[in-house]
Each structure stands twice: as structure tokens, then as C-alpha cells.
């Protein structure tokens, strides 16, 4: 797998490694996000032992780990009958710096519910007194959080560092397509999100051909990837599939999700909370109301790939099962621009966060999100400075038409619905640029405007 910019995570691991003290590091994140590759990069040129757990019983796994350790030290395999003896043996091998990795640690926990307690005892009695660099890694976010990170876990308080590996930002994801223009990079990101394994799949210049080859064919690993993810994490995935399909197709309020899924409203929070905890969806508020007390809340799928899959693939499995791929292609081609438009808003938001960090905006903001009313008025991006009471309001258009005066005037009109005590500034983003009249008006009124080239230039700017 191509290794793309995890410098911050690598630095964190290297800093811990240089302490030369016992370190207990937890690394977790959804499948395919690049955890194993990060660990491999970190372990380069260092004494390390790597073991990936599976679904067999814990005694068998312990014996496999012992075999791995003995092989690493070119020794005979010792006769070890229990975990206490195992940790004593591992401690003896950790008098000098040793990285010891157990990947897919949740499988080991599944094999024996006492594993967290066993590791707590092993750390307290033996490993914590050595120079071991212990890494427990897992893809089941819920099990890692409950079994390892939760204050109720026996190993709570033992870890010295934790890293939740997030999907790549657009800035990093585009590095998988260095020869593609910014427009194609945005389309690919809209379809695949920031998961390295998915990004590696697209190898053709045409997005539709990539989709046909890697998402619509039953032999492709991406064809049923979300089903696999959900079944690994969830006991009753069908209800979650319904909710994700509803979210992908415009059901963003609780009552809309209820209608689309035929599930009673009072039953939804349980499922929505689980999906939130897994990082698959987000609960969002207008940027001027970013508080849990706000009732003006919406739900959205946080991951581009899941959103694309539940919008275009899952509802059309019947066509794909009878090999009518072209019918699904027609649906995708009809709606792709509208779909990419939402992902483009995320790219523009990332652009503003980067510009904010580089002090390239008229004011620095402390909050960024969207803004809307219950009546349906909406502004794509709103960036707020709570101290100076300034707000930047942005419209993002992914269309073949240039932005004209009507779009600008509509944004200004909607801004009058926002708190009058805020000083309002405006910006517009356009895939296809702006008319001459629009540019003249924006320049005269100090309204910022950005096209795809502006986004590309900022991403290439090193500050």
C-alpha cells in the first residue's frame, strides 16, 4: 500500500520511542485507513515483533506469539502454559528496546473476555518495568474504545499514548492521483473519501470507468465493502443499512429518516448514536448554534465512500445482480454532479481551514460549519469568530455554469436571516468560474471568490 503523509502520527510514535521507557500505545481506526502501514513505517530499522490476531482461542494465539518471539531471537520455543509465564518471558526479551505489536487486538479480546485484565496484570507485574514499546492495534472502533480506552477497562490508565487514525484529508488523498487535474481529484475524493486502500483502486483517468471497474463488478473488493464493515461492527446491520441509505438519499432530519426507513422516531436515537460512535455519521448544528441544546440538528454520512455506496450501489443491487451495470451507470451519470457538489463543499471547507492556518483570510475564525433554518434556508459554509463577532458566509457551486450575480445576491439575502450583531463577509467557490459581471461586483464589494485553480494553488503553497 502506498504510504501517504502520516508525518504527525509518525512523529508521535518516534517521540515515544526515544523515551527508552516502557510505552503502552493504542492505535485504532476503521478498516483500510492505513494503521498497519503506519506501524510498518515506524518499525523500519528497529527491533520489532509483529503479530496479527485471529478468531481462534487465546491459548492457541499465545503459542503463536511465543513462536514469533522465539523465532525473532533465534531461540528454541519455550514451554509456556499460561499468560503469566508469557509476560514474564516477553519482559525478559525487552531489557533492550523492543517494539511488540498485536494487530487486530479485538479478536484476541473476543477469544477471552478476561484479556484486558490479563494484559493489565502482565503490564503491572512485568512489562511496565522494561523497555518494551507495546502497540495494541484494532479496527473495531467500538471494541477498542470499550475494551481498551474506556475508564471501565482494566487497562485504563496504563496506556502512555493513543492514536485514532482518521481518513486522509483531500489535500493528502489527492497525492494518490498526481497526474490528474484538480477537478478529477475532487471527483475521485467524492467517490472514495480518504481511505488509502480505496484510493489505490482507481487507476483509470475516467471516474465513471473506475466506478464501473471497481464498484459495480461483483469480483471487486469494493463491491460489498460496506456490508463487510457493518457486519464486523454491528449485531443487527439491516436497520443500520436502512438508516444509511436514507441519509445518503436526503433524509437528514429525524422525521425524514423515520419516513424513509419506516422506523418509529423514538427508536432512531439508539441506532444513530451507534453510527456516530463508529464515525460513520455526524450530528451537526448551524455554526451559530453549535451546542447540544440546539434542536435544529441534522445528520449526515461522514465518509464519502459510504455515502456514494449507499446512494448509488446499495439501492441498485438488484440491477447489478442481474448484470445490468449500464442501468446503474445511467443513474450515476445523471446524478454525479449533484452528488460531487456536497463533497466539493467539504473540500472548500478544508481550503478555508488551511487558509485560516496560513493567515490568508480577512479574519481568523474559531468555528466552521454550515448554517440553516428549519424553513429550509441554507448557506453552504459559515466560519465564525466568536470574539470579534465576524462571520464568513460562503456558497459553493459544482456546476457547468459560471456563477453570476443572482447567486451572489441570493447569498447576501440569506445572510440577513443571521444574527444582525455579526459583521458579515462573503466568499464564493465555483467549479466553472465566474461571469465578468460577477467578478466586477465582488471586487467592488470586497467579496472573495475562488475557482479550482485557486484551491490547487493554496494546496501547493507551503507555509
N, C-alpha and C positions, 0 to 999 in steps of 0.2 A: 504494500500500500504506500502511495506517495505520502511523505511526511510534510505537512504544511503548517508553518508558523504556530508552534505552541511554545514560543520562547518564554512567556511568562510562567507557564507551568513547569517547563524545564528548569528555569532559574530557581523556582521554589524548591524543587527536588534537589538541585545541586547545592543550594544553601544549606539544606538539612543534612545532606551527605557530608559536608565539610565540618559539621559539629563533632564528628567522630564519637558521638554518644549513641546510645540506643534510641532508635527512632521507630515510631509506630505510625505509618502513613496509610490513610484510607483514600483510595481513588475510585470514583464511581461516575456513572453516566450511562445514558441509554446505549443500546447496542449499535455498533458500527461507528460510534462517534470518534474513535481513534485512541482509546485508552491503552490498548495493548501496544500499539505503535509508539505511543509516548513512552511507555515503560521500556520498550526495546531501545529507543534512542538514549534514554537515561542510563541504561545498563551497559552501553557500549564501553569497552575497555575497562570495565570494572568487574570485580569478582562477584558473580551473581548466580542464583539458582531460581529457576522459573518452573512453576507447576500450575497447570490448569485443572481445576476440579471438575468432576463429572457427577452423574447421578447414582453412582454406586455407594455402598455403605462406607462409613467413616474409617473403619479398621482397614479395609482394602486400600482406601485412599492414603491413609497414614503410611502403609507399607510402600506404596508407590513413591511417596515423598521421600521416605528413608532411602529407597533405591536411588532416587535422583541425587540426594545429598552425597551418598557414598560414592556414586559414580563421579560426581564433581570433584571429590577429593581423592579419587583413585584408590579407594579402600574397599575392603570386603563389606558386604552388607551385614550390619549388626543385627542381633536378635533382640527386637524391641516389642514388648507386648501391650503397652498402653501409652496414652498421651503424655503422662508424666515423664516416663522414660524418654519419650520422643523429644520433649522440650529440653530435657537435660542434655541429650545428645546434640541437639541443634545449638544450644548455648556453648557447648564445648567447641563447636566449629566456628563460633562467632567471636572468638577472642580478638581476631583482627576484623576489619571492616568487611561485612558480607551483606549483600542485598539478597533478601529472600522474599520471593513473590508468590502469592497464591492468587491466581486469577479465577474469576467466576466463583468467588468465595460463597455466594448464596447456595450453590449446590452442596458445598460442604455443610452448611448450616441445615439444609434440608435433610441431609443424611443422619443428623443427630441434633436434636433441639438444644442439647447441652453445649454445643460447640462454642458459643460466645463465652460461657462460664469456664470451659476448659482452656480457652485461649487467655482469658483473664488470669487464671491461676498460673498458666505457663509463663505469662509475661511478668507477673509479680514475683514468682519464685525464681525464674531463671533468666529469661531474655532481657528483662529490664536492666540487668546488671552487666550486659555485654556491649559489644559494638555493632550489634545487628541493625540492619536497615530493613525493617519488616514492612512489606506492602501488601495490604489486602485490597483486592480489586473486584468490582462486580458490576454487572449490567442491570440487575434487578434493583431499580432505584428504591422501590418500596422496602425490599428486604434489607438493603444496605442501611437505609435510614432507620428502620425499626430495630434491626438486629445488631448494628454496629454503632451507629451515630446517636441513637436516641438515649436520653438520660436514663431510661429504664434498662438499657442494655448493660450486661455485666462488664463489658469493656469500655463503657463510658468513662472518660477521664484518663484513659491510658493513651489514646492517640495523641501524637505530637503535631500532626498536620492532616488536613483533609483537602482533597481537590475534587470538585464536581466538574467534570469535563463537559463543556457545553458545545453545541454545534457551532461550526465556523460562521463568522460574520460574512457578509457579502464581500467585504474587502479581501478576506482570506480565501473564500470559496472561489473567487474569480481567478486565483492563481492556478486552478486546475485547467483553465482554458486561456493560456497566454496568447494564443494566436487569434482568438475570437475578438470581435469588436465588443464594445461595452453593451450594446443592445442585446446581442446573443448571450453575453454573460449574465445579464439580468434575467432573460427568459430561462436559461438553464437553472439559475438560482431559484426562480419562482417555482419550477417544477421539482427540484431536488432538495432545496434547502441547504443546510450546512453540514451534512453527513459525508465524510470523506469517501466511504465505500460507494455511496450512491453517485457522488460527483465523478468518481473514476469511471463509471459505466458509460457516460456519454462521450462517444469518440467520433461522432459524425458532426459535420458543420451545421446540418439542418436539424432543428429541435424536433420537428414532427417525426422525422426518420428515427431519431434517437428514442422518442417515446414509443414508436411502433416496435422497435427492436428490443427495448429493454423494459418496457412496462406492459405491453399488450401481449407478448408471447408467453405462453404458459411455462416455457422452459427457462425464462429469465428469473433470476433470483429476486427481482423487484416486484414480480407479478403478484405474489401473495405476502410480501414482506410485512405489511402492517398487521395481517392476520397472525403471523408468527409472533410479532412483538406483543400484541394484545393477549394472545394465549399464554405467553410466558409470564405475564404480569397479573392477569385478571381471571377470576374464577368463573364469571358469567359474562364472557365477552360480547354476546349478542346485543345486550342492552347498550353497551358502550359503542358498538358499531352503529346502532341506530342514532345515538346522540351525535357522534362524529359526522355521520352523513348529513344530519340536519344542520349542524354548524357549517359544514362545507358548502351547503346549498342555501345559505341565507338566514337560517334560524339562529339569530344571535341574542334574542331576549328569551327569558324563561318561558313565557307563554307561547312564543313561536316554536321553541324546541318541543314543548308539550304537544302542540298541534301536529307537528311533523312526525313525531315519534309515537303518538297516541299513548303517551305515558302521562300519568297524573302529575301535576306541578309539584305537589308535596313530596313525591318520590325522587325528583330530579337532583336535589342538592347532594344526596349521597353519592350519586354517580359523577356529578360534576366535580365534587371535591376530590374524588379519587383521580380523575383525569388531570386535575390541577396539580396534585401532589406528584404525579408521574411526569409532569412537564409537558403534557400533550396539548393542554388548552390553557388559556389565560382568562381571568376575570378582570375586566378593565373598566375604568371610570373616566369621565371627562377630566381633562387635565386640571381644570379649576375646582374639581371636587374629589381629588384623589384621597378618599377616605373610605374606610369600610362601612361607615354610616350612610354613605350615599346609596340611594335606591335606584339611581339612574345608571344601572350597570349593564354591561354587555358581556357576552362570552365569545371567544374566537379560538380557532386552532392555532397553536403557537408555531407549529412546524410546517414549512411549505410543502414538503413531500407528502405528509399525511393529508394536508388539505387538498392537494391535487388528486391524490389517490382516492379519497372519499368523495370527491366531486365528480371525477371522470371514470375511474376504474371500477370501484365497488358497485355503483348503481348499474353498471353495464356488463357485469359478469355474464349475464345470460347471452349477450351478443358474442362475447369472447369465447365462451364455452362451445358455441357452435361455429366458431371461426369466422365470425363476421367482423373482423377487425376494422374494415373500412367504414362501417357504420359508426364505430366509436371514434375513428379519426375525424369523420364529418362533424361529430358533436364537439370534439376538442377544437378543431379549426374554427368552428362557429363562435366558440366562447373563449378562446385562448386570450385574446386581448383584454377582455373584461377581467379575466382571472389574473393575468400578469399585473394588471393595474393595481391590485391590492398589494401584491408583493413589491411593486415599484414604490409604494408608499413606505414600506419598511426600509428599502434602500435609501430613499430620500431622508428618512429619519436618521439612519445611520450616518448619512452625509452631514446632517446638521450636528450630530453628536461629535463627529470628527472636527467639523469647522469650529464648534464651540471649544473643543480642547485646544485648537490651534489659534484661538482668539481672532477668528476671521468674521465674526458676526457683529452687528451693531450693539449688542449687549450679550452678556453671558447668561445662560439660563440654568435653572436648578431642577426643573421638571420638564419632561417632554412626553407627549402622547397625542391623543386626538380630542376633539370636542364635539358634543352633540346635544340635542334636546330630545325630550320624549316625543315631540311632534314631528321629528324626522329631519330637522336641520342638522347639518353635519359639516365640520371642517376637518380636512384630512390630517393635518398636523398642527399642534399647538405647543409652543415652547415657552415656558413661563419662568420669569424671575420674580420670586415671591417678595424679595426685599425691595427692589426698585419698582415693583408693580408694572413691569413691562411684559408684553406677550407678543410673540411672533406667530402669525397665523399663515398657514401655507396650504395651497391647493396643488395637487399632483395629478397630471393628466398623461395617461398612456394611450394616446390615440394617434391616428394618422394625420389628424388636422392640427394646425398650429393654434396656439392659444390666442384668442382675440379679446377685444375689450369687454365683451359680455361676461367672460369668465372672471375677469378682474373685478368688474362691478358687482357681480354676484357674491364674490368673497367679501368685499367691503360691506355689502348689505347684510350678510350673515353676521359679520363682526359686531354689528350694532346690537345683537342679542346678548353679547357677552358683557360682563361687569363694566359699567361706564367708568369706574375708577382706574381701570387698567389702561396704560398707554399702548396702543396697538400699532404694530408694524407688520408688513406683509411680504410674502415671498411666493413665487410660483415656480413649479417644476414642470417641464414639458419634454416628452419624448421627441416631439417633432418641431420644437422651437416655438417662435412667437411671430405674429404679424408685425409689420413695421409700425402700425398704429399702436399696438400693444406695447412694443418696446419704447416708443416715444413717451407714452403715458406713464409707464413705470419709471423711466429715467427721470421724468419731470417730478414725480411724486415719491422718489426715493424708495421704490418698491424693488426688491431684489428679484432676479429671475435667473434660472439655471436650466440649461439643457443637458443632454447626456455627456457632451464634451466637458462641461464644467464639472460634472461628477467625476468623470475619469481623471481630469487634471488634479482635482483635490486628492483623490485616492493615491495618485502618483507622487504627491507632494510630501516630502519627508521633513517634518518639523520636530 
